[in-house]
Amino acid sequence: MDGTGQLFYRQVPLLARRYRVATYRLREDAPGMSVLVDDLARVIRAASPEGGPAVVVGESFGGTVALSLAVARPELVRRLVIVNSFPYFKPRFRLRLAIFALESVPFPWQAMGVVRRMTAFRLHSRYTHRREIRRFMELTAGTTRRGYLDRLRILLDYDVRDRLREIAAPTLFLASERDHLVPAVEQAREMAARVPGAAVRVLAGHGHICLIAPNIDLEEILRNHEPAPTA
């Protein structure tokens, strides 16, 4: 939800051993998911010498964008990796309550930093060092109320459950065992049951914010889950 693309910082040098890596910032004023999908498509075309396809990795809200891209622009996706995400956000009351709170409660937006510090023990992996959590706080300090609200509103209309069977790219769902924000393991298994040939890997002991933990190496995970060659 922070939309910065900067929380991928630990994984970039690891993935760069085998891949050309591109991250980007989500726009703050997207009127709908289709606009975010178009933005991601442009990033892929710009980063790839041939304009695609790419290995697309999406975490949490980024996972919803990646899933939407795989459905709408399958020609751009060579492999799909979804981390702690979902095809539909439930329960709905939590989503509507968050929107209401951000729209109605007159607290300074800077107070969100206090909220993040207070909830760090529920968001992060038990392996994550305090210095990485401090860096997380610094990198997410630039997020805006408008960006959060726009993404929450997009989730109100987001539902790709009935289109998951259309995803043709080899797909890996990564789900943190101790995710207190999203029922990641349950959601990953439900999605994998609908996506042809998809695999699930449970990240034992990890929380929702797992990609900054020292014992997560996406390049190694991808190497160990190479899709079987097609005939």
C-alpha positions in Angstrom: 0.0 0.0 0.0 2.9 2.4 0.4 3.3 2.5 -3.4 6.9 3.5 -3.3 8.5 0.4 -4.8 11.5 1.1 -2.5 10.7 -1.8 -0.1 12.2 -4.1 -2.7 15.7 -2.8 -1.9 17.1 -6.0 -0.3 15.9 -8.1 -3.3 17.3 -5.9 -6.1 21.0 -6.9 -5.8 20.1 -10.5 -5.3 17.9 -10.7 -8.4 20.4 -8.7 -10.4 22.6 -11.7 -10.4 20.3 -13.2 -13.1 17.8 -10.5 -14.1 17.5 -7.0 -15.2 15.5 -5.5 -12.3 13.0 -2.6 -12.5 11.0 -1.2 -9.6 8.7 1.9 -9.8 6.4 4.1 -7.8 2.7 3.8 -8.1 0.9 7.0 -9.1 -1.1 8.7 -6.4 -4.2 9.5 -8.4 -5.1 6.3 -10.3 -8.9 6.3 -11.0 -8.9 2.5 -11.3 -6.9 -0.7 -11.5 -6.8 -0.5 -15.3 -4.6 2.6 -15.1 -2.2 0.9 -12.8 -2.0 -2.1 -15.2 -1.2 0.2 -18.1 1.6 1.8 -16.0 3.1 -1.6 -15.2 2.9 -2.6 -18.9 4.9 0.6 -19.8 7.5 -0.3 -17.1 7.9 -3.8 -18.6 8.2 -2.5 -22.1 10.8 0.1 -21.0 12.9 -2.3 -19.0 12.9 -5.2 -21.5 15.0 -4.9 -24.6 12.3 -6.8 -26.5 9.4 -5.1 -24.6 8.6 -8.2 -22.6 7.6 -10.7 -21.4 8.9 -10.3 -17.8 9.0 -12.1 -14.5 6.5 -10.0 -12.6 6.7 -9.9 -8.8 4.0 -8.2 -6.8 3.7 -8.0 -3.0 0.4 -7.2 -1.1 -1.4 -4.4 -3.0 1.3 -4.8 -5.7 0.2 -8.4 -6.0 -3.3 -7.2 -7.0 -1.7 -5.1 -9.8 0.4 -8.1 -10.9 -2.6 -10.4 -11.0 -4.6 -7.9 -12.9 -1.8 -7.5 -15.4 -1.6 -11.3 -15.9 -5.3 -11.4 -16.7 -5.4 -8.3 -18.9 -2.0 -8.5 -20.6 -0.9 -12.1 -20.6 1.7 -11.6 -23.4 3.7 -9.4 -21.0 4.1 -12.0 -18.2 6.7 -14.8 -18.5 6.4 -15.8 -14.8 4.3 -14.5 -12.0 5.3 -14.3 -8.3 2.6 -13.1 -5.9 3.7 -12.4 -2.3 1.1 -12.1 0.5 -1.7 -10.9 -1.7 -5.3 -11.8 -2.6 -7.8 -11.9 -5.6 -10.4 -10.1 -3.5 -10.2 -8.2 -0.3 -12.2 -9.6 2.6 -13.6 -8.8 5.1 -15.1 -5.8 3.3 -16.0 -4.0 6.6 -12.3 -3.5 7.3 -11.7 -1.9 3.9 -14.7 0.4 4.3 -13.7 1.3 7.9 -10.1 2.2 6.7 -11.5 4.4 4.0 -13.9 6.1 6.4 -11.2 6.7 9.0 -8.8 8.2 6.5 -11.5 10.4 5.0 -13.1 11.5 8.3 -10.7 11.5 11.2 -8.9 14.8 11.4 -5.5 13.5 12.6 -2.2 14.7 11.0 -1.1 12.3 8.3 2.3 12.3 10.0 0.7 10.3 12.8 0.7 7.3 10.5 4.4 6.9 11.4 3.4 6.4 15.0 0.8 3.8 13.9 3.5 1.9 11.9 5.8 1.8 14.9 3.1 0.6 17.2 2.1 -2.2 14.8 5.6 -3.2 13.6 5.5 -6.4 15.7 2.4 -7.5 13.7 3.7 -6.6 10.3 7.3 -7.7 10.2 9.0 -11.1 10.3 10.6 -12.2 13.5 13.9 -12.5 11.7 13.9 -8.8 10.6 16.5 -6.7 12.3 15.6 -3.4 14.0 17.7 -1.5 11.6 15.7 -2.8 8.7 12.5 -1.8 10.4 13.9 1.7 10.9 14.7 1.8 7.2 11.1 0.6 6.5 9.9 3.6 8.5 12.1 6.0 6.6 11.1 4.7 3.2 7.4 4.7 3.9 7.4 8.2 5.5 6.8 9.7 2.0 3.5 8.0 1.4 0.5 10.2 1.2 -3.1 10.1 2.5 -4.3 10.5 -1.1 -2.3 7.6 -2.4 -3.6 5.3 0.4 -7.2 6.4 -0.2 -7.0 5.9 -3.9 -5.6 2.3 -3.5 -8.2 1.4 -0.9 -11.0 2.6 -3.2 -9.5 0.6 -6.0 -9.8 -2.5 -3.8 -13.5 -1.9 -3.4 -14.0 -2.8 -7.1 -11.1 -5.3 -7.4 -12.1 -9.0 -7.8 -10.2 -11.3 -10.2 -11.4 -14.6 -8.5 -13.3 -15.7 -11.6 -10.5 -14.9 -14.0 -7.6 -16.7 -12.2 -8.1 -19.7 -14.5 -7.1 -17.5 -17.4 -3.6 -17.0 -16.1 -1.3 -19.0 -18.4 2.1 -18.0 -17.0 3.9 -20.3 -14.5 2.8 -18.8 -11.1 4.3 -19.1 -7.7 2.4 -17.9 -4.6 4.5 -17.0 -1.6 2.6 -16.7 1.7 3.9 -15.7 5.1 2.9 -18.0 7.9 2.6 -15.2 10.4 0.8 -12.6 8.2 -1.6 -10.8 10.5 -2.7 -8.3 7.9 -3.8 -10.7 5.1 -4.7 -14.4 5.6 -1.9 -15.1 3.2 -1.6 -18.8 3.4 -5.3 -19.4 3.0 -5.5 -16.9 0.1 -2.4 -18.4 -1.7 -3.9 -21.9 -1.6 -7.3 -20.7 -2.8 -5.7 -18.8 -5.7 -3.3 -21.7 -6.6 -6.4 -24.0 -6.8 -7.7 -21.8 -9.6 -4.5 -20.9 -11.5 -3.4 -23.9 -13.7 -0.2 -25.4 -12.5 0.4 -22.9 -9.8 2.7 -23.6 -6.8 2.5 -22.4 -3.2 5.5 -21.8 -0.8 4.8 -21.0 2.8 7.4 -18.7 4.4 7.7 -20.1 7.9 8.0 -17.6 10.7 7.5 -14.5 8.4 5.1 -11.6 8.7 3.4 -9.5 6.0 6.4 -7.4 5.4 8.8 -10.2 4.5 11.0 -9.0 1.6 13.3 -7.0 3.9 14.0 -10.0 6.1 17.6 -11.3 5.9 16.6 -14.9 5.1 14.4 -14.2 2.0 16.2 -14.4 -1.3 13.8 -14.2 -4.2 16.5 -15.1 -6.8 17.1 -18.4 -4.9 13.4 -19.0 -4.6 12.9 -18.5 -8.3 15.8 -20.7 -9.1 14.4 -23.5 -6.9 11.0 -23.2 -8.5 11.9 -23.1 -12.2 8.9 -24.1 -14.2 9.2 -27.4 -16.1 10.1 -27.0 -19.7 7.2 -27.3 -22.1 7.2 -29.8 -24.9 
